[in-house]
């Protein structure tokens, strides 16, 4: 399984960069979700999990 973390730290390091992976969460009866990270140009990290990539990006834009 792919991960956006290495040793507990996000691999999304470049300002303005977004990364995402599909994941199957057992706690939600095996439904597919997107794990999403975005590193803002000021260096702050935004992370979320949602059912669609569009929902992840909408949350990022509201953030």
Secondary structure, 3 states (H helix, E strand, C coil): CCCCEECCEECCCCCCCEEEEEEEEHHHCCEEEEEEEEECCCCCEEEEEECCHHHHHHHHHHC
